[in-house]
Amino acid sequence: MEARRQATSPAHHIAVLMVVGASFLSACGGTEAAEETTTTTVALESTSTVATTTTTEATTTTTTLPQVVTTGATVVVANASSVNGSAGRMTELLQAEGFELGTPTNSTEGSLGASKVYYADDDESALAVAESLVRVFGGVIQLVELPTVPPVESSDLGGATVLLALGDDFADQALPNTGLAAASTDS
């Protein structure tokens, strides 16, 4: 039968020769120096470690609150609720937030469940202030163009171009988003 030949590494040959040499010296009754055993370790494999680096980037989110315009148009609050005197009290709250206000009045629309904000359609400042009022009230108030004859007792707003018809939903209530008005600007 044919003998198989195995491939061996040079390190394997050195290790075998050392073992054979040590056995030979021991068998021959070698010198005292030969009786000392020397152990040699030969690394047959090497391992290397590669360091990996992970970089994490911080993400910054900036939230910009809508700008609230409180000047440039006069607002009149008309009581369209079932609560007497609520237009006057709301006028004071809006003045404290920086809005320019006219004299409060009563609405001719009767008692409204939901408030409305009217604006003069030919005045950009009136639209900006009216939109700001809607934001201050939490975005839940209807925004509509002011009719030729305003729905107030005197049928005259005295130069005001924005009308808040205050319904039962916000009569004698605090303003829900007063923090927005802190960013008010003139326009």
C-alpha positions as CSV (number, residue, x, y, z in Angstrom):
1,M,0.0,0.0,0.0
2,E,1.2,3.4,-0.9
3,A,2.1,5.6,2.1
4,R,0.4,9.0,2.3
5,R,2.6,11.9,2.7
6,Q,1.4,14.6,5.1
7,A,2.5,18.2,4.7
8,T,3.9,19.6,7.9
9,S,5.1,23.0,8.8
10,P,8.7,24.0,9.6
11,A,7.6,24.7,13.2
12,H,6.3,21.2,13.5
13,H,9.7,19.8,12.3
14,I,11.6,21.9,14.9
15,A,9.3,20.7,17.7
16,V,9.8,17.0,16.7
17,L,13.6,17.5,16.5
18,M,13.7,18.9,20.0
19,V,11.7,16.0,21.4
20,V,13.9,13.5,19.6
21,G,17.1,15.3,20.7
22,A,16.1,15.4,24.3
23,S,15.2,11.7,24.2
24,F,18.5,10.8,22.6
25,L,20.6,12.7,25.2
26,S,18.6,11.1,28.0
27,A,19.0,7.6,26.6
28,C,22.8,8.1,26.1
29,G,23.3,9.2,29.7
30,G,24.4,12.6,28.7
31,T,26.0,15.2,30.9
32,E,24.5,17.0,33.7
33,A,23.9,19.9,31.5
34,A,22.0,17.6,29.2
35,E,19.7,16.5,32.0
36,E,18.3,19.9,32.3
37,T,15.1,20.2,30.3
38,T,14.4,23.3,28.2
39,T,10.9,24.0,27.0
40,T,10.5,26.0,24.0
41,T,7.0,27.2,22.8
42,V,6.6,27.8,19.2
43,A,3.5,29.7,18.1
44,L,1.9,27.8,15.3
45,E,-0.9,30.4,14.7
46,S,-1.2,34.1,15.3
47,T,-4.3,36.0,16.1
48,S,-4.8,39.7,15.5
49,T,-7.6,41.9,16.7
50,V,-8.8,44.8,14.7
51,A,-10.4,47.6,16.7
52,T,-13.6,49.1,15.3
53,T,-14.9,52.6,16.1
54,T,-18.5,53.6,16.2
55,T,-19.4,57.2,15.9
56,T,-22.8,58.5,17.1
57,E,-24.0,61.8,16.0
58,A,-26.4,63.8,18.1
59,T,-29.6,65.0,16.3
60,T,-30.9,68.4,17.3
61,T,-34.6,69.2,16.6
62,T,-35.7,72.8,16.5
63,T,-39.3,73.6,16.9
64,T,-40.4,77.0,15.7
65,L,-43.6,78.3,17.2
66,P,-45.8,80.3,14.8
67,Q,-45.3,84.0,15.2
68,V,-48.2,85.8,16.8
69,V,-49.0,89.2,15.4
70,T,-50.7,91.4,18.1
71,T,-50.4,94.8,16.4
72,G,-51.3,96.4,13.1
73,A,-55.1,95.8,13.4
74,T,-57.6,96.7,16.1
75,V,-59.8,93.9,17.5
76,V,-63.3,94.3,18.9
77,V,-64.8,91.5,21.1
78,A,-68.5,91.1,20.7
79,N,-70.4,89.0,23.2
80,A,-72.2,86.2,21.3
81,S,-72.5,84.0,24.4
82,S,-75.0,83.5,27.2
83,V,-72.6,84.9,29.8
84,N,-73.2,88.6,30.5
85,G,-70.0,90.8,30.5
86,S,-67.8,88.1,29.0
87,A,-66.8,90.4,26.0
88,G,-65.4,93.0,28.5
89,R,-63.4,90.4,30.4
90,M,-62.0,88.8,27.2
91,T,-61.0,92.3,26.0
92,E,-58.9,92.7,29.1
93,L,-57.3,89.2,28.6
94,L,-56.4,90.0,25.0
95,Q,-55.0,93.5,25.9
96,A,-52.7,91.8,28.5
97,E,-51.4,89.6,25.7
98,G,-50.5,92.7,23.6
99,F,-53.4,92.9,21.2
100,E,-54.8,96.3,20.2
101,L,-58.5,96.3,21.3
102,G,-61.5,98.5,20.7
103,T,-64.5,98.9,22.9
104,P,-66.3,95.6,23.6
105,T,-69.9,95.2,22.4
106,N,-72.7,92.7,21.9
107,S,-73.1,90.5,18.8
108,T,-76.4,90.5,16.8
109,E,-75.8,86.8,15.9
110,G,-77.5,85.6,19.1
111,S,-75.9,83.1,21.4
112,L,-73.2,81.1,19.6
113,G,-71.9,77.8,20.8
114,A,-68.6,78.3,19.0
115,S,-66.7,81.5,18.7
116,K,-65.7,83.1,15.3
117,V,-63.0,85.5,14.2
118,Y,-63.9,87.9,11.4
119,Y,-61.3,90.0,9.5
120,A,-61.4,92.7,6.8
121,D,-60.4,90.9,3.6
122,D,-58.8,94.0,2.1
123,D,-56.3,94.4,5.0
124,E,-53.3,92.1,5.3
125,S,-52.6,93.2,8.9
126,A,-56.2,92.3,9.8
127,L,-55.7,88.8,8.4
128,A,-52.3,88.4,10.3
129,V,-53.9,89.5,13.6
130,A,-57.0,87.3,13.0
131,E,-54.9,84.3,12.3
132,S,-52.9,85.0,15.5
133,L,-56.2,85.1,17.5
134,V,-57.1,81.7,16.1
135,R,-53.7,80.3,17.2
136,V,-54.1,81.9,20.7
137,F,-57.5,80.2,21.0
138,G,-55.9,76.8,20.1
139,G,-56.8,76.8,16.4
140,V,-60.4,75.8,17.0
141,I,-62.1,79.0,16.1
142,Q,-63.5,79.6,12.7
143,L,-61.9,82.3,10.6
144,V,-64.2,84.2,8.2
145,E,-64.2,87.4,6.2
146,L,-66.0,90.3,7.8
147,P,-69.3,91.1,6.2
148,T,-70.0,94.6,4.9
149,V,-72.3,95.2,7.9
150,P,-70.6,93.8,11.0
151,P,-72.8,91.6,13.2
152,V,-72.7,93.9,16.2
153,E,-75.3,96.1,17.9
154,S,-74.1,99.4,16.5
155,S,-73.3,97.9,13.1
156,D,-70.0,99.8,13.3
157,L,-66.6,98.6,14.6
158,G,-65.2,102.1,15.0
159,G,-62.3,101.5,12.7
160,A,-61.5,98.0,13.9
161,T,-60.7,95.4,11.2
162,V,-61.0,92.3,13.3
163,L,-64.0,91.1,15.2
164,L,-64.1,88.3,17.8
165,A,-67.6,87.0,18.2
166,L,-67.2,85.4,21.6
167,G,-69.4,82.3,21.9
168,D,-70.1,80.0,24.9
169,D,-67.0,77.9,24.2
170,F,-64.6,80.7,25.4
171,A,-66.9,82.9,27.5
172,D,-65.2,83.6,30.8
173,Q,-62.4,81.2,29.9
174,A,-58.6,81.7,30.1
175,L,-56.8,81.9,26.8
176,P,-55.5,78.4,26.0
177,N,-52.2,79.3,24.2
178,T,-51.0,82.5,25.9
179,G,-47.4,81.3,25.6
180,L,-47.6,81.9,21.8
181,A,-48.4,85.6,22.4
182,A,-45.0,86.0,24.1
183,A,-43.3,85.9,20.7
184,S,-45.4,88.8,19.4
185,T,-44.0,91.2,16.9
186,D,-45.1,94.4,15.2
187,S,-46.1,94.0,11.6
